[in-house]
Structures are given as structure tokens and as C-alpha cells.
Amino acid sequence: MKYLKINTAENADLEALKNAVLQMKGVDTVEIVDDENPESELKKAFSKTKEQFKKGDYETLVNDIFDILTKK
């Protein structure tokens, strides 16, 4: 899976951008991430922990959470 990061201006219409990108061929999902609000990133990391624990993927889990907590 590949990711595309788009930095937007403060007044950007994120829903319109999201809808436009979803119309492109090959795009499965679009997610809006607020770098100013690391809490949302932490919630996402914890939401996938259950599946990672089932698979025994502890290293990725710890790395994801560590990266979020140490981000400036």
C-alpha cells in the first residue's frame, strides 16, 4: 500500500478535497489527519492494537505508538 501526503492551507475545504481524491481511479480510502492534534493519531494507533496483538505484531505496535508520542 502506498500513501500520499497532502499539506493544505488553513482555509482548505478538506471534505471537497477528500471527495475529489476518492473519485480518482485506484483510490480506496481517504483519511484526514490533523498533525496539530496528535490525540487523533494515538486513538487510531490504539484502535488497531487488537488486530496487531492477535497477529503477534508487537514491534510495529510499539513503534507506531512511540512515533506518535515523540512527534513534535
C-alpha positions as CSV (number, residue, x, y, z in Angstrom):
1,M,0.0,0.0,0.0
2,K,1.3,3.5,-0.9
3,Y,0.3,6.7,0.8
4,L,0.0,10.3,-0.4
5,K,0.5,13.1,2.0
6,I,-1.0,16.5,1.1
7,N,-0.4,19.6,3.1
8,T,-3.2,22.0,3.0
9,A,-3.8,25.7,3.8
10,E,-5.7,26.7,6.9
11,N,-8.8,27.6,4.9
12,A,-8.8,24.5,2.6
13,D,-12.1,22.7,2.1
14,L,-11.0,19.3,3.3
15,E,-14.3,17.5,2.5
16,A,-14.2,18.7,-1.1
17,L,-10.6,17.6,-1.4
18,K,-11.4,14.2,0.1
19,N,-14.4,13.7,-2.3
20,A,-12.2,14.7,-5.3
21,V,-9.4,12.3,-4.4
22,L,-11.9,9.5,-3.8
23,Q,-13.1,9.9,-7.4
24,M,-9.6,9.0,-8.7
25,K,-9.0,5.5,-10.1
26,G,-7.2,3.3,-7.7
27,V,-8.0,5.3,-4.5
28,D,-9.7,3.0,-1.9
29,T,-9.9,5.4,1.1
30,V,-9.1,8.9,2.1
31,E,-8.3,9.9,5.7
32,I,-7.9,13.4,7.0
33,V,-5.2,13.6,9.7
34,D,-4.6,16.7,11.8
35,D,-0.9,16.9,12.7
36,E,-1.8,19.6,15.2
37,N,-3.9,17.1,17.1
38,P,-1.8,14.1,17.9
39,E,-4.5,12.6,20.1
40,S,-6.4,11.5,16.9
41,E,-3.3,9.7,15.8
42,L,-2.9,8.0,19.1
43,K,-6.6,6.9,19.0
44,K,-6.0,5.3,15.6
45,A,-2.9,3.5,16.8
46,F,-4.8,2.1,19.8
47,S,-7.7,1.1,17.6
48,K,-5.6,-1.2,15.6
49,T,-3.8,-2.8,18.6
50,K,-6.3,-5.6,19.0
51,E,-5.5,-6.9,15.5
52,Q,-1.8,-6.5,15.9
53,F,-1.8,-8.4,19.2
54,K,-3.7,-11.2,17.5
55,K,-1.1,-11.4,14.8
56,G,1.8,-11.1,17.4
57,D,3.0,-7.9,15.7
58,Y,4.2,-6.2,18.9
59,E,7.2,-4.4,17.4
60,T,5.0,-2.5,14.9
61,L,2.6,-1.6,17.6
62,V,5.2,-0.2,19.9
63,N,6.9,1.7,17.1
64,D,3.6,3.3,16.0
65,I,2.8,4.5,19.5
66,F,6.4,5.6,20.1
67,D,6.5,7.6,16.9
68,I,3.2,9.4,17.8
69,L,4.3,10.2,21.3
70,T,7.7,11.6,20.1
71,K,6.4,13.7,17.2
72,K,6.9,17.4,17.7
